Amino acid sequence: MALRWDLPALTALLLPLLAPALSAGAGACPCSEAALCRPVRHRRDFEVFVFDVGQKTWKYYDWSQITTVAVFGKYDSELMCYAHSKGARVVLKGDVSLKDIIDPTFRASWIAQKVNLAKMQYMDGINIDIEQEVDCLSPEYEALTALVEETTQRFHHEIQGSQVTFDVAWSPKNIDKRCYNYTGIAGACDFLFVMSYDEQSQIWSECIAAANAPYNQTLTGYSDYIKMGISPKKLIMGVPWYGYDYTCLNLSQDDVCNIEKVPFRGAPCSDAAGLQVPYKVIMKQVNSSVSGSQWNKDQQAPYYNYQTEPGTMAQYSGG
């Protein structure tokens, strides 16, 4: 007779069993000095947060400014050692299915796994990046707040000086159907990282190309968080190093670029009609564009137009 295992339950069972082995298997410090494997404990009066997605671009960062590096690419012990030598924290990425964390046992197991992974890799905390839909009256709403609170408590207890942050949308007004307990989460963790980009993920008005992070819209988002009673000192401003490339169905004489209607989470139009373009590509392309760099006064953001093929125009919208 074959036994049928439920995956979340199996995971919840295995993780506590593996935890002692994971903790014991940290191994020798990979840094040139053992002190560099110790957690960063001091806190600065400001935060400059960087998301590292791999390769060796971190060698070109301005380390005189950086306080925290969130590792979203492959773990690099050389990066950890160097960041610690500059007094900067290095933190894990945390993502998990919200349906699974309704179960307190699974939640505790997931947290234990992340704490032990951070210890093994001599890291300083975790950045929780969960961008899933949540209904305001759902069990997930309460479970998410509990996850952040319990993660913070465990990390602070196990790793002195550790930092727990949580990523939120540019506005607290249920962007992309994410109804989160923002005040509760802010109170439970060290900082909220406000993702002030992808602000066209839900376009409810005219379906046209627009800035990744329009200036006034971005400021309104921070104002709304503060009006909820969240301290400005708890908010880290996230800014994009990329923009969106949109193919124009029609480009008017005053540079209004009508785009394809691509729905997203209930909205009839979204930035999914475009492609994300990194800063280094933008700076190469703008010089060969049809328009050169232009400035949208309403959105206070740059843009330029270029031709993809005869008769087809595209518009890059910056942030």
C-alpha positions in Angstrom: 0.0 0.0 0.0 1.5 3.3 -1.1 1.6 6.2 1.4 0.4 9.5 0.1 2.2 12.6 1.7 0.9 16.1 1.7 3.8 18.3 0.7 3.3 21.2 3.2 2.8 18.7 6.0 5.9 16.7 4.9 8.0 19.9 4.8 6.7 20.9 8.2 7.9 17.5 9.5 11.3 17.5 7.9 12.4 21.1 8.7 12.5 20.7 12.5 14.5 17.4 12.0 17.0 19.1 9.7 17.4 22.3 11.8 20.1 20.9 14.2 22.1 19.5 11.2 21.8 22.8 9.3 22.9 24.8 12.3 25.8 22.5 13.0 27.0 22.5 9.4 27.9 26.2 9.2 31.5 25.2 8.5 34.6 27.4 8.5 34.4 31.1 8.0 35.2 31.8 4.3 36.5 35.3 5.0 40.1 36.3 5.5 39.4 37.3 9.1 37.0 35.5 11.4 35.6 38.7 12.6 34.0 39.3 9.2 31.8 36.3 9.8 30.1 37.9 12.8 26.8 39.6 12.3 26.8 43.4 11.9 25.3 44.8 15.1 25.5 48.6 14.9 22.6 50.6 13.4 23.0 53.8 11.4 20.7 56.8 11.4 19.8 56.0 7.8 19.3 53.0 5.5 20.6 52.6 1.9 19.2 49.3 0.8 20.6 47.4 -2.3 19.2 44.4 -4.0 21.9 42.2 -5.5 20.8 39.9 -8.3 24.1 38.1 -9.0 27.4 38.3 -10.9 30.0 40.7 -9.6 28.4 44.1 -10.0 28.6 44.6 -6.2 32.3 45.4 -6.7 31.2 48.7 -8.2 28.8 49.8 -5.5 29.4 52.9 -3.5 30.1 51.1 -0.2 30.4 54.4 1.7 26.7 54.7 1.5 25.3 51.2 1.6 23.9 49.8 4.9 22.1 46.6 3.7 22.4 44.2 0.7 19.5 41.9 0.0 20.7 38.8 -1.9 18.2 38.0 -4.6 20.7 36.1 -6.8 23.0 33.3 -6.0 24.7 33.5 -2.6 28.3 34.8 -2.8 30.5 34.4 0.3 32.9 36.9 -1.2 30.1 39.5 -1.2 29.2 38.7 2.4 32.8 39.1 3.5 33.3 42.4 1.7 30.0 43.9 2.8 30.8 43.0 6.5 34.2 44.7 6.0 32.3 47.9 5.1 29.9 47.5 8.0 26.9 46.6 5.7 24.4 43.8 6.5 23.7 41.0 4.0 20.2 39.5 4.2 18.3 36.6 2.7 15.3 36.8 0.5 12.1 35.4 2.0 9.2 34.2 0.0 6.6 31.6 0.8 3.0 30.6 -0.2 0.5 32.5 1.9 -1.8 29.5 1.9 0.9 27.4 3.6 1.6 29.9 6.4 -2.0 29.7 7.7 -0.7 26.6 9.5 1.3 27.8 12.6 3.4 24.6 12.5 4.5 25.2 8.9 5.1 28.8 9.7 7.5 28.0 12.6 9.3 25.4 10.4 9.8 27.9 7.6 11.2 30.5 10.0 13.5 28.0 11.6 14.8 27.0 8.1 15.5 30.6 7.2 17.3 31.4 10.5 19.5 28.4 10.1 20.3 29.2 6.5 21.3 32.8 7.6 23.6 31.3 10.3 25.2 28.9 7.8 25.9 31.7 5.4 26.9 34.2 8.1 24.1 36.6 7.1 22.4 39.4 9.0 18.7 38.9 8.6 16.0 38.5 6.0 14.0 40.7 3.5 10.5 39.2 3.2 9.3 39.7 -0.4 5.7 38.4 -0.7 3.7 40.1 -3.4 0.8 37.7 -3.5 -2.9 38.7 -3.5 -4.6 38.8 -0.1 -8.3 39.3 0.7 -9.0 41.6 3.6 -11.2 39.1 5.3 -9.1 36.0 4.6 -7.1 33.8 7.0 -4.0 34.8 4.9 -4.4 38.4 6.1 -3.9 37.4 9.8 -1.3 34.7 8.9 0.9 37.2 7.0 1.1 39.6 10.0 1.9 36.6 12.3 4.6 35.5 9.9 6.4 38.8 10.0 6.0 39.1 13.8 7.3 35.6 14.5 10.1 35.9 11.9 11.3 39.1 13.6 11.2 37.6 17.1 13.1 34.5 16.0 15.8 36.3 14.0 16.4 39.0 16.7 16.7 36.2 19.3 19.0 33.9 17.3 21.2 36.5 15.5 22.1 39.6 17.5 21.8 42.8 15.5 19.8 41.0 12.7 17.4 42.9 10.6 14.0 41.9 9.3 12.3 44.0 6.5 9.1 43.6 4.5 8.5 44.7 1.0 5.3 46.7 0.3 3.8 48.3 -2.8 4.2 52.0 -3.6 0.9 52.7 -1.9 -1.1 51.0 0.9 -4.3 51.2 -1.0 -4.6 47.5 -1.8 -2.4 47.7 -4.9 -2.6 44.6 -7.1 -5.2 43.2 -4.7 -2.7 43.1 -1.8 -4.7 43.8 1.3 -2.1 43.6 4.0 -2.2 44.8 7.7 0.4 47.5 7.0 0.4 49.0 10.4 0.7 45.7 12.1 3.5 44.5 9.8 5.3 47.8 10.2 5.1 47.4 14.0 6.3 43.8 13.8 9.5 44.3 11.7 12.4 46.7 11.5 11.5 48.5 8.3 9.1 48.5 5.4 10.8 48.6 2.0 8.4 50.7 -0.2 8.7 49.5 -3.8 8.2 52.8 -5.5 8.2 51.4 -9.0 5.9 49.3 -11.3 3.3 52.0 -10.4 1.5 51.2 -13.7 0.8 47.6 -12.7 -2.9 48.5 -12.7 -4.0 51.2 -15.1 -7.6 52.2 -14.5 -7.7 55.3 -16.8 -6.6 55.7 -20.4 -4.3 52.9 -21.6 -1.2 54.9 -22.4 2.5 54.6 -21.6 3.5 56.3 -18.3 6.4 56.6 -16.0 7.6 53.7 -13.8 7.4 56.0 -10.8 5.6 59.3 -11.4 6.9 61.9 -8.9 3.6 63.1 -7.3 2.1 59.6 -7.3 5.1 58.3 -5.5 5.0 61.0 -2.8 1.3 60.4 -2.3 2.0 56.8 -1.6 4.4 57.7 1.2 2.0 60.3 2.6 -0.7 57.6 2.7 1.6 55.3 4.7 2.4 58.0 7.2 -1.3 59.0 7.5 -1.9 55.4 8.7 0.3 56.1 11.7 3.5 54.5 10.3 6.6 56.4 11.3 8.6 57.8 8.4 11.7 56.3 10.1 10.2 52.9 9.4 10.0 53.5 5.6 12.8 52.8 3.2 12.3 54.4 -0.3 12.8 52.0 -3.1 13.8 53.6 -6.5 14.0 51.8 -9.8 17.1 51.4 -12.0 15.0 50.5 -14.9 12.1 51.7 -17.0 9.5 50.3 -19.4 9.7 49.9 -23.2 6.2 50.2 -24.8 5.2 49.5 -28.4 2.9 52.3 -29.4 -0.3 51.4 -31.2 -0.5 55.1 -31.9 1.9 57.9 -31.1 0.3 61.4 -31.1 2.0 64.6 -32.0 2.3 65.5 -28.3 3.9 62.1 -27.6 1.0 60.2 -26.1 1.7 56.6 -26.7 -1.4 54.3 -26.7 -0.5 50.8 -25.7 -2.0 47.3 -25.9 -4.6 46.5 -23.2 -3.1 43.8 -21.0 -5.2 43.2 -17.9 -3.7 42.5 -14.4 -5.5 41.6 -11.2 -8.8 43.2 -12.2 -7.4 46.3 -14.0 -8.1 46.5 -17.7 -4.6 47.7 -18.6 -1.1 47.4 -17.1 2.6 47.8 -17.5 2.7 44.2 -18.6 2.2 45.6 -22.1 5.8 46.8 -21.9 9.2 45.3 -21.3 11.5 46.2 -18.4 14.7 47.8 -19.6 17.8 48.2 -17.3 19.5 51.6 -16.9 22.7 50.6 -18.8 20.6 49.7 -21.9 18.6 52.9 -21.7 21.7 55.1 -21.7 23.0 53.4 -24.8 19.7 53.6 -26.7 18.6 57.1 -25.9 21.4 58.7 -28.1 20.1 56.8 -31.2 16.5 57.5 -30.5 14.2 59.5 -32.7 13.4 62.1 -30.1 16.4 62.2 -27.8 15.7 62.5 -24.0 12.5 64.3 -23.3 10.8 65.4 -20.0 7.2 64.7 -19.0 6.2 67.7 -16.9 3.1 66.1 -15.4 4.9 63.0 -14.3 8.3 64.7 -13.7 10.0 61.8 -15.5 12.2 61.3 -18.6 11.1 59.4 -21.8 12.2 59.0 -25.4 10.7 57.7 -28.6 12.4 55.4 -31.1 11.5 53.4 -34.2 11.5 49.6 -33.9 10.8 49.0 -37.6 9.3 51.0 -40.5 6.0 52.4 -39.4 6.2 51.2 -35.8 7.1 53.5 -32.9 8.0 52.7 -29.3 8.3 54.8 -26.2 10.6 54.3 -23.2 9.1 55.6 -20.0 11.5 56.2 -17.1 10.9 56.5 -13.4 
